[in-house]
Amino acid sequence: MSEENVFLWYAVRFGVFITFVYDWLRILRRVIPHKGFFVSLEDLLFWAFCAGEVFLLLYRESNGNLRWFAVLGALAGMLVYKRTLSGPFVRWTSLLLSRLLGILGKISAFLTRPVGRAGRAGGSFAKKFMRQVKIRLKNYGRMLKMRICKH
């Protein structure tokens, strides 16, 4: 196999890899929705990563020369992956992770239920205690006021 064919194969694989990594970002956004700033930050970091990887691929395989067949190969890899595996992968993986997080949430709620009950009981005790303290302080204030006024 010639060097150009190997380089083209690397470019196609790289296109698939880029799209696969971006699919994980899409899954993350579906499972854990977040605001535009963090989406923009993720995209910025993703494209900086891609730019570095493209540079390394071009540097290793073609001594830094831009070869258009490599760009077309990467685009072809991205397109083939996007049209075949990307949709089902994102849909099923995000569904699976959402359900898994839901189950983990229910388990953690079950495990922390005794702590929550104690906290609620402690909260009602604290409210009653603070109410009693407030009443006693008010009474002491009244008694002090009466003593000051009598003298």
C-alpha positions as a printed Julia matrix, in Angstrom:
151×3 Matrix{Float64}:
   0.0    0.0    0.0
   1.33   3.42  -0.9
   1.94   6.16   1.63
  -0.91   8.27   0.23
  -3.4    5.44   0.71
  -2.27   4.93   4.3
  -2.53   8.66   4.9
  -6.02   8.68   3.37
  -7.02   5.79   5.64
  -5.72   7.71   8.69
  -7.7   10.77   7.57
 -10.93   8.75   7.19
 -10.42   7.18  10.62
  -9.73  10.6   12.06
 -12.99  11.93  10.61
 -14.88   9.08  12.25
 -13.03   9.72  15.53
 -13.89  13.45  15.53
 -17.56  12.75  14.95
 -17.57  10.02  17.61
 -16.07  12.37  20.21
 -18.6   15.06  19.3
 -21.38  12.49  19.7
 -20.25  12.02  23.32
 -20.64  15.77  23.81
 -24.15  15.53  22.34
 -24.95  12.65  24.71
 -23.64  14.66  27.66
 -25.87  17.57  26.65
 -28.92  15.32  26.43
 -28.32  13.57  29.74
 -27.19  16.64  31.69
 -28.72  19.74  30.07
 -26.74  22.91  30.61
 -26.74  26.53  29.51
 -25.25  28.16  26.43
 -22.02  29.31  28.07
 -20.96  25.78  28.97
 -22.05  24.45  25.59
 -19.91  27.13  23.94
 -16.99  26.32  26.22
 -17.28  22.61  25.4
 -17.38  23.4   21.69
 -14.36  25.68  21.97
 -12.36  23.0   23.79
 -13.51  20.35  21.32
 -12.46  22.35  18.26
  -9.14  23.3   19.86
  -8.55  19.58  20.48
  -9.49  18.79  16.86
  -7.2   21.5   15.52
  -4.3   20.09  17.52
  -5.02  16.55  16.35
  -5.27  17.64  12.7
  -1.97  19.45  13.04
  -0.33  16.35  14.53
  -1.79  14.13  11.79
  -0.53  16.43   9.05
   2.84  16.83  10.75
   3.42  13.09  11.17
   2.09  11.87   7.87
   2.9   14.61   5.37
   5.58  16.75   7.04
   3.1   19.53   7.68
   1.91  19.85   4.08
  -1.82  20.24   3.63
  -3.1   17.55   1.31
  -6.62  18.03   0.11
  -7.3   14.34  -0.27
  -6.7   14.05   3.49
  -9.26  16.78   4.15
 -11.72  15.06   1.82
 -10.96  11.72   3.5
 -11.71  13.17   6.94
 -14.94  14.69   5.62
 -15.87  11.35   4.06
 -15.23   9.55   7.36
 -17.32  12.12   9.23
 -20.16  11.84   6.72
 -20.22   8.04   6.65
 -20.22   7.79  10.44
 -22.84  10.54  10.79
 -25.18   8.87   8.27
 -24.82   5.34   9.63
 -23.95   4.98  13.31
 -24.22   8.42  14.89
 -28.01   8.72  15.27
 -28.66   5.34  16.88
 -25.53   5.63  19.02
 -26.52   9.01  20.45
 -30.17   8.03  20.91
 -29.56   4.69  22.64
 -26.57   5.75  24.71
 -28.31   8.87  26.02
 -31.41   6.81  26.82
 -29.32   4.22  28.64
 -27.37   6.83  30.61
 -30.54   8.74  31.5
 -32.16   5.6   32.84
 -28.98   4.64  34.7
 -28.79   8.08  36.32
 -32.47   7.82  37.23
 -31.88   4.46  38.92
 -28.82   5.8   40.74
 -30.87   8.81  41.87
 -33.57   6.54  43.29
 -30.96   4.41  45.06
 -29.27   7.44  46.6
 -32.67   8.84  47.67
 -33.46   5.51  49.3
 -30.09   5.35  51.06
 -30.26   8.92  52.31
 -33.9    8.67  53.44
 -32.97   7.85  57.06
 -30.64  10.85  57.13
 -33.41  13.01  55.69
 -35.89  11.86  58.35
 -33.39  12.54  61.12
 -32.7   15.92  59.59
 -36.4   16.73  59.45
 -36.88  15.54  63.02
 -33.85  17.54  64.07
 -35.22  20.49  62.18
 -38.54  20.38  64.04
 -36.69  19.99  67.34
 -34.51  22.95  66.47
 -37.58  25.04  65.63
 -39.25  24.18  68.92
 -36.05  24.87  70.84
 -35.53  28.23  69.15
 -39.17  29.16  69.79
 -38.69  28.4   73.51
 -35.45  30.4   73.59
 -37.2   33.34  71.94
 -40.08  33.21  74.43
 -37.68  33.05  77.41
 -35.57  35.92  76.1
 -38.69  37.99  75.61
 -39.8   37.22  79.17
 -36.35  38.07  80.58
 -36.43  41.32  78.61
 -39.81  42.2   80.1
 -38.62  41.37  83.62
 -35.51  43.49  83.12
 -37.59  46.35  81.82
 -39.9   46.12  84.82
 -36.99  46.16  87.29
 -35.37  49.13  85.6
 -38.64  51.05  85.58
 -39.4   50.28  89.29
 -36.15  51.71  90.59
